[in-house]
Amino acid sequence: MTGALPRSTLPAVAVALALCVPTLALAQERPAQQEPEPTRVDDIVVQGMPLREQVATFVDAVTAPPAGRAPARWADRAGVCVGVANLQSEAAQFMADRVSEVALLLDMPVGEPGCSPNVVVMLTDDAPGLAAALVERSPNAFRPHYAGAAGTVRQLNLFMTSDRPVRWWHVAMPVTGESGNPAIRMPGDDRIPRVKVPLSRLTTTIRNELRRAFIIIDVDQVEHLTLTQLSDYVAMVAFAQVDPDHEVGDFPSILNVIADPTAAAAMTDWDRAYLQALYGVELNRRSPSSQLGQVVADMFRDRREAGGDDGAPPAQD
């Protein structure tokens, strides 16, 4: 399980600017080694909405791949390597370990200490400034020159200029299912990718894999959170292409803690069900909506088994 990696191991796009930010500390009354006691909140029921519709509403609100693309996820053959910069060492180690534990829950291998991070978490007291400097330094790292790699130019501008307490940016790549090789022609490469065409018109051998995630945290705006809450929030947005403008206040999710720190003490069963559905289904449908439908079906099955029947409220941590 990886810990907070030396800054020298961060990708070239981030290291120079990350070093310019002073090492930060989160609230000292919450030592990194202490995890808050689990709490139980009242069951949340979306009035008049059956469980399957609740699940579909949540998945639709949360999931935001690039337009026209199916959801992307990290590949189990490559795994993830978590790096945390600009946080005191004990807290950084806790966060990196906590995020890595979620990766293991999803059956993804985790890089050994010294690996090159592909999930880069940076804390700062000037998030817009750091985001803008990173993009200016290496724009191709955020929007590579192939279709479907990342969000739009407008979304990248929002990543740089918004006042969000936590901002994130994913970079994905379409790959072939059998080999994991790029399914598109890479810049500077004249070779045409070989893609096996399935007999079915409903399935495809191409899937989208996450390759990098940049997460920038405005430390002044997360002082009300425990380190566990912040780490689990980071894990949620690192492993799924979460819509920055998500509205999931009706659901028991760690995504609500920025606005309401009492919403969840840690990642909830609802959150884990979503991530496990995303990483458990076969993402081999040609239609992005069909692939999301598979995620909804698996998450619904998990929540139904936990709650008892189709009309049961979602289970809570």
N, C-alpha and C positions, 0 to 999 in steps of 0.2 A: 504494500500500500504506500503510495507516494505521500510525501509530506510537502511542506512549503519549500520549494526548490530555490537554490541560489539564484540571484537575479541574473547572473551570467548565463544561465541556461534558458532564459526567456527568449522568445523569437526576436530576431533582429528588429522587427518593426516596433517592438515595445520597449526594449531594454534601455535605450538611451534616454527616453523620456520618463520612464518609470523611475529611473535613478534620480531624476530631478525633484521628485516629490519626497518630502520628509517621511520617515517611518511613523506610522500613525498607531494610536492605541484606541481600542474600543473601551466602553465604560469599564473602569477599573473594579467596580463592585461586582463584576461578573467574570471571575477568572475563567480562562479558556478551558481548564480541565473540568469544570463543573457544568453539568447539564441540568436544565430545569426539570423539576418533577413533572411527570405527565399530568395533564389536566383533562377533564372531560367537559365538553360544552354541550349545551342542549342540542338535540337533533334538529336539523334544519330541513324543513319541508317547503318546497316551492309550491305554493297554494294551487291545488287543482291540477298539478302536473304529474303524470305517472313517472316512475323511475326511469324507464327507457328514454322518455323525453327529457328528463333532467340530465341524463348522461349526454345525450346528443347536444343539448344546449351548452353544457360545460365544454365539451370537446370543440364545438364550433366557436365558442368564445375564446378559447385558449390557443388553438392551433393556428399558426400563421406562416406557412411556407411561402416562398416567392410565388407570385401569380403564375398560374398554370402548372405548378409543380406539386407533386405529392409530398407528404411529410418526409423529412430526412431524419436519420438517426445515426449515431456513431456505429461503426462497424465492429463486430465482435472479434474479428481477426486482428485488428490493429489496436483497439482499446483506447483508453484516454490517459492523459498525463496532466495533472492539475498543478498549476503554478500560482502562488499567491504573492503579490508584491506590495510593499509599502504598508505592512502591518507587522506589529511586534511578533517576534519569532514564535512564541508559545501560541498566540492566537492564530497566526498564519498556519502553524502546523495543525491545529485543531480544525480550521476551516478546510484545508486540503484533505485531511483524513476523512472528515465528515462527507465531503462531496464524493470522495473516492468510494466510501461505503455505499453510497447510492449506486455508483457504477457497478459495484460487485453485486448488488441486489438485482441489477438488470442483466447479470451474467456477462458483463464486459470485463476483459482483463484490464488491469491498472498498471501503469508504468512504474518501473523501479526508481528509487531515488537517483537523480541525475539524468532522468529522461528529459527530452525536449517537450515542454508543455504545449498541448494543443487546446487546453482550456486555461486561458490566461485571465486571472482575476486581479484587478488593480484598485486600490483604495486611494482616494485623493480628496483634498478640500477644494479642488477646482475641476469637477468632472467634465464640463463642457470644454474647458481649455485643454485638458489631457486628451479627450476624444478627438478634438480638432487637430491637435498636433500629431497624433498617431496617424490619422487619415492623410494629413498633408505629407507626412514623411514617407508613407508607403501606400498610396491609394490602391494599387493593384492587390494588395493583401486583403483589402476589404471588398473590392468589387473586381474579381478576376475577369479576364476577357473571354468568358464563355457564358452561354445563356443559362439562367437559373441558378447561378452560383450564390447569389445573395439578394438582398432587398433592392429596391429602386434607389435612384439618386435622391429622390425626395425623402425616403426613409433614412438614407445615410445622413442627409442634412439634419433630420430630427435627432438621429443618434448623436450628432455633434453639438446641437444647439439647445436641446430640450433641458428642462430643469428636473428631470426625473431623478429620484434618489439612486436608482439602480438602472443602468442602461446596458444593453447587450447587443451583440452583432454576431451572426452565424455565417459561415462560409461552407457551402456544400458542393458536391460534385456528383453528376450522374455517372454510374458505373455499371458494368455488366455483371449480372448475377453470378455467373460461373467463375470468372477470373478475378472480379473486383477491379479490372482495368478501366480507365476512363472510357466512357461511351461517347465521348465527343472529341473532336480534333483539338488538341491543345495548341496554344499560340506557339508558333515557331516549329511545329511538328507537321510535316507533310503527309504522314501516314494516316490512312483512313481507318478508324476503329472498326474492328469486326464485331458485329452484334448479331447474336443468334436470334432469329425471328421465330417466336412460338406459333404453333398452329392456331391457337385460340385468339380471337379478336378481343377478348376481355382481359387477357393477361399479357405481361411483358417481362423480358429478362433484364430490364433496366430498373435500377433503384437509385435513390438519392442518399448519399452518405455525407454526414457532417465531417468536416475536416478541421475546422478551427472555430473557437468561440472566444470572443473578447467580452469581458464583463467589467464594467467600471462602476465603482460605488462611491457616491458622495458621502463621506464619513459623517459630515455634519447633519445629514438628513436621516441617518439610521441609528442615531444615538439611543433611540427609544427601544431598540431591539436587542434581544439577547444574541450572543454569538451563535447559538444553536439555530435560532430563527433565521438569522442572516445567512448562515451556511446552507441551511435547507432551501431557502429562497434561491440562493445561487445555484444549487444543484438542480432545482426545477427548471430554471431558465437556461442552464448549461446543456441539459440533455434533451430538451424539446424546443422547437421553434415557437416560443410563446409570444403571443401578440402583446406588444408593449402597452396597448390600450385595452387590455382585457378587462371585462367587467364580470367578476365572478363572486360578488358579494353575497349572493344567495347560497353559495356552496361552501362547505368546510374545506378550505384550501390555504396552504401556506402563502399563496399569492396575495392574500388579503392582509398580511401583517404590516405592510408598509402604512396602510391607512388606519389599521386597527390592530395594535400589537396583542390584543386579547383574543384575536380570531383563532390563533393556533399556537401552541407552544413549540411545535416542530412540524415536519412534514406529516400530513394526515393520511389515513387509509385511502381517502378519496384521491389524493395526489399520487400515492403509490399505485393505485389501481389504474390511473391514467397512464403513468409511465410504463408500467408492466404491460398494459395493452398495446401501447405504441411499439414497444420493443419485442412483443411476443407474436404479433400478427405477421403474416406473409405480405410484405408490401410489394405485391406483384401485379396489382391491378393497373390497367392503362389509365383509368379515370381517377384523378385525385379524390373526387368525392366518394368513389367506391372504396378507396383505401381508407379514407376517414370512416366510412361506414363499418369497415372491419374493426377499426379501433373502438368505435362506439359499441359494437356487438360484444367484444371481449370485455370491455369495461363494464357494460351492463350486466354481463354474466357474473362478474366478480362481485358487484354491488348487490345483485339479487341474492346470491348465495350468502352474503354477509347480512343482508337485511331481512331475508325471509320470503318475500314475494314481490311481485311487480309494483305494488303500490307502497312498499315499505320506504321509509326515509333512509337516506344514506347513512352508513355506519360512521361513527366518529372515533377519533383517537381518545 
